């Protein structure tokens, strides 16, 4: 590695560690080419997620930025064009968002098109829901929202697995894998979301309904992982799945989250197996 690629590699892993509680460890356990690809994909999707979740940007600004980023990713993305787009908000945006072009450069050339496509589709879906002010009324609305912000992650990962090692998976199970992780996050952050005026639950749903939805999708996630034939990829998926499953269990028992020791034990047990 010459100095510039080496620095980008170090920066990518540093920003990944700073932004991901769930995926940093499993990504670092992947084989080198897969590690770069999945790290890039995560950082790209996190870049647009930070726009959707931003507490200071208006709904109109969010929907405009996300729509235009989607168009760039699906047609012709340029570093200068992206920087010009975000310049008015540069001081408000986090590093992971400002450096979207770097994360695309970090991705291997023969798979970066897939990462751009799925990040673009996600950005467009997020823009749609921002325009609606995340007004989720029905289960169908919730399914649609969770597809764009999480199910697509599962679909993209499956495309990466097939590109890397011809691993074939079921798309519905892949979507369930993404939704399961998202549902657990919504449950964990529900009070915090209420405080900022956001409620992701359909109108007639209780917290219990959200637990049921998470349970159903965790079952799909389990089936998804059982179909994986590459052990390195299986370990990657098992870690967030097991953490989500355990987090759901402790929340059902009235605790807010797992202890650090419980997290370490789960990860160590998966790696040792």
C-alpha positions in Angstrom: 0.0 0.0 0.0 1.3 3.5 -0.8 0.5 6.2 1.8 -2.8 7.4 0.3 -4.6 4.1 0.1 -3.3 3.1 3.5 -4.6 6.3 5.1 -8.0 5.8 3.4 -8.1 2.2 4.8 -7.3 3.5 8.3 -9.8 6.3 8.0 -12.5 3.9 6.9 -12.0 1.6 9.8 -11.8 4.5 12.3 -15.1 6.0 11.0 -16.6 2.6 10.9 -15.7 2.0 14.6 -17.0 5.5 15.5 -20.4 5.0 13.8 -21.3 1.3 14.3 -22.1 -0.5 17.5 -23.3 -3.6 15.6 -21.2 -4.0 12.5 -17.6 -3.0 13.4 -16.5 -6.3 14.9 -18.1 -8.6 12.3 -16.7 -6.5 9.4 -13.2 -6.6 10.8 -13.5 -10.4 10.9 -14.1 -10.7 7.1 -11.5 -11.6 4.6 -9.6 -8.6 3.2 -11.5 -8.0 -0.1 -14.9 -8.7 1.5 -13.9 -6.5 4.5 -13.2 -3.5 2.2 -16.5 -4.1 0.3 -18.8 -4.4 3.3 -17.1 -1.6 5.2 -17.5 0.7 2.1 -21.2 -0.4 1.8 -21.9 0.2 5.4 -20.2 3.7 5.4 -22.1 4.7 2.2 -25.5 3.7 3.7 -24.6 5.3 7.1 -23.7 8.5 5.2 -27.2 8.9 3.9 -28.8 7.6 7.2 -27.1 10.5 9.0 -29.0 12.9 6.8 -32.3 11.2 7.4 -31.8 11.2 11.2 -30.2 14.6 11.5 -31.9 16.7 14.2 -31.2 20.1 12.8 -31.9 19.7 9.1 -35.5 20.5 8.0 -37.6 17.9 6.3 -37.4 19.8 3.0 -33.6 19.9 3.1 -33.5 16.2 4.0 -35.8 15.1 1.2 -34.0 17.4 -1.3 -30.5 16.2 -0.3 -31.5 12.5 -0.3 -33.3 12.7 -3.7 -30.4 14.5 -5.4 -27.8 12.0 -3.8 -30.0 9.2 -5.1 -29.9 10.6 -8.6 -26.2 11.1 -8.5 -25.6 7.5 -7.3 -27.9 6.0 -10.0 -26.5 8.1 -12.9 -23.2 9.9 -12.6 -21.6 10.5 -9.2 -18.8 13.0 -9.0 -16.8 14.1 -5.9 -17.1 17.8 -6.9 -20.8 17.6 -7.5 -21.4 15.9 -4.2 -19.3 18.4 -2.3 -21.1 21.3 -4.0 -24.5 19.8 -3.0 -23.6 19.4 0.7 -21.6 22.6 1.0 -24.4 24.7 2.6 -24.7 22.1 5.4 -21.0 21.1 5.6 -20.6 22.4 9.2 -23.7 20.3 10.4 -22.9 17.0 8.7 -20.8 14.3 10.3 -17.5 13.0 8.7 -19.2 9.8 7.5 -21.6 11.9 5.3 -19.1 14.4 4.1 -16.8 11.7 2.9 -19.2 9.6 0.9 -16.9 9.9 -2.2 -14.0 8.5 -0.2 -16.1 5.4 0.8 -16.9 4.8 -2.9 -13.2 5.1 -3.8 -12.5 2.6 -1.0 -14.8 0.0 -2.5 -13.3 -2.6 -5.0 -14.0 -1.5 -8.6 -15.8 -4.6 -9.6 -18.5 -4.3 -7.0 -18.8 -0.5 -6.4 -21.7 -0.3 -8.9 -23.8 -2.6 -6.7 -23.0 -0.5 -3.6 -23.9 2.7 -5.5 -27.2 1.3 -6.8 -28.5 0.1 -3.4 -27.4 3.2 -1.6 -29.2 5.2 -4.3 -32.4 3.2 -3.9 -32.2 3.6 -0.1 -31.7 7.4 -0.4 -34.7 7.7 -2.6 -36.8 5.7 -0.2 -35.6 7.8 2.7 -36.5 10.9 0.8 -40.0 9.6 0.2 -40.5 9.0 3.9 -39.0 12.3 4.9 -41.5 14.1 2.6 -44.2 12.2 4.4 -42.7 13.2 7.7 -42.4 9.5 8.6 -46.2 9.4 9.0 -46.5 5.6 9.3 -50.2 4.7 9.5 -50.5 1.0 8.5 -48.5 -2.2 8.7 -47.9 -1.8 4.9 -46.4 1.6 5.6 -44.1 0.1 8.2 -43.1 -2.7 5.9 -42.3 -0.2 3.2 -40.2 2.0 5.6 -38.3 -0.8 7.1 -37.6 -2.2 3.6 -35.9 1.0 2.5 -33.9 1.6 5.7 -33.0 -2.0 6.5 -34.3 -4.7 4.2 -32.3 -3.2 1.4 -29.2 -3.8 3.5 -29.9 -7.5 3.5 -30.5 -7.5 -0.3 -27.3 -5.7 -1.0 -25.3 -8.0 1.3 -26.7 -11.0 -0.5 -25.6 -9.5 -3.8 -22.1 -9.0 -2.3 -22.1 -12.6 -1.1 -23.0 -13.9 -4.6 -20.3 -11.6 -6.2 -17.7 -12.7 -3.8 -18.2 -16.5 -3.5 -21.3 -17.4 -5.6 -23.4 -17.7 -2.4 -27.0 -17.8 -3.3 -29.7 -16.6 -0.8 -33.5 -16.0 -0.7 -34.4 -12.3 -1.1 -37.3 -12.5 1.3 -35.1 -14.0 4.0 -32.4 -11.3 3.3 -35.0 -8.6 3.8 -36.2 -10.2 7.0 -32.6 -10.2 8.2 -32.3 -6.5 7.7 -35.8 -5.8 9.2 -35.0 -7.8 12.3 -32.0 -5.7 13.2 -33.9 -2.5 12.4 -36.9 -3.5 14.5 -34.7 -4.2 17.5 -33.1 -0.7 17.1 -36.5 0.9 16.9 -37.5 -0.8 20.2 -34.3 0.1 21.9 -34.5 3.8 20.8 -38.3 4.2 21.2 -38.2 6.7 24.1 -35.4 8.7 22.5 -37.4 8.9 19.2 -40.5 10.0 21.1 -38.5 12.8 22.7 -37.6 14.1 19.2 -41.2 13.8 18.0 -40.8 10.6 15.9 -42.9 7.5 16.2 -42.3 4.7 13.7 -45.2 2.5 14.8 -48.4 2.1 12.8 -51.4 3.9 14.4 -53.0 0.8 15.9 -49.8 -0.8 17.1 -48.5 -1.2 20.7 -45.0 -1.9 21.7 -46.1 -5.5 22.0 -46.9 -5.6 18.3 -43.4 -4.3 17.5 -41.9 -7.1 19.6 -43.9 -9.6 17.6 -42.8 -8.1 14.3 -39.2 -8.3 15.5 -39.6 -12.0 16.6 -41.1 -12.9 13.2 -38.2 -11.2 11.3 -35.6 -12.7 13.6 -37.0 -16.1 12.5 -36.5 -15.1 8.9 -33.0 -13.9 9.8 -32.2 -17.3 11.4 -33.4 -19.1 8.3 -31.3 -16.8 6.1 -28.1 -17.5 8.1 -28.8 -21.2 7.9 -28.6 -21.0 4.1 -25.1 -19.4 4.0 -22.4 -21.8 2.8 -19.4 -19.6 3.3 -18.3 -19.7 7.0 -16.6 -16.3 7.0 -19.9 -14.8 5.8 -21.9 -16.8 8.2 -19.9 -15.6 11.2 -20.4 -12.0 9.9 -24.2 -12.5 9.9 -24.4 -14.4 13.1 -22.9 -11.7 15.3 -25.5 -9.0 14.6 -28.2 -11.6 14.6 -27.3 -13.0 18.0 -26.8 -9.5 19.5 -30.3 -8.5 18.2 -31.9 -11.7 19.5 -30.3 -11.2 23.0 -31.2 -7.5 23.1 -34.8 -8.4 22.3 -34.8 -10.9 25.1 -33.4 -8.5 27.7 -35.8 -5.8 26.7 -38.7 -8.3 27.1 -37.4 -8.8 30.7 -37.5 -5.1 31.4 -33.8 -4.2 30.9 -32.8 -1.4 28.5 -29.8 -3.2 26.9 -27.2 -5.9 27.3 -24.2 -5.4 29.5 -20.8 -5.0 27.9 -19.8 -8.4 29.3 -22.8 -10.1 27.7 -21.9 -8.6 24.3 -18.3 -9.8 24.6 -19.4 -13.3 25.6 -21.8 -13.6 22.6 -19.1 -12.5 20.1 -16.4 -14.7 21.7 -18.7 -17.8 21.6 -19.5 -17.2 17.9 -15.8 -16.8 16.9 -14.7 -19.8 18.9 -17.4 -22.0 17.3 
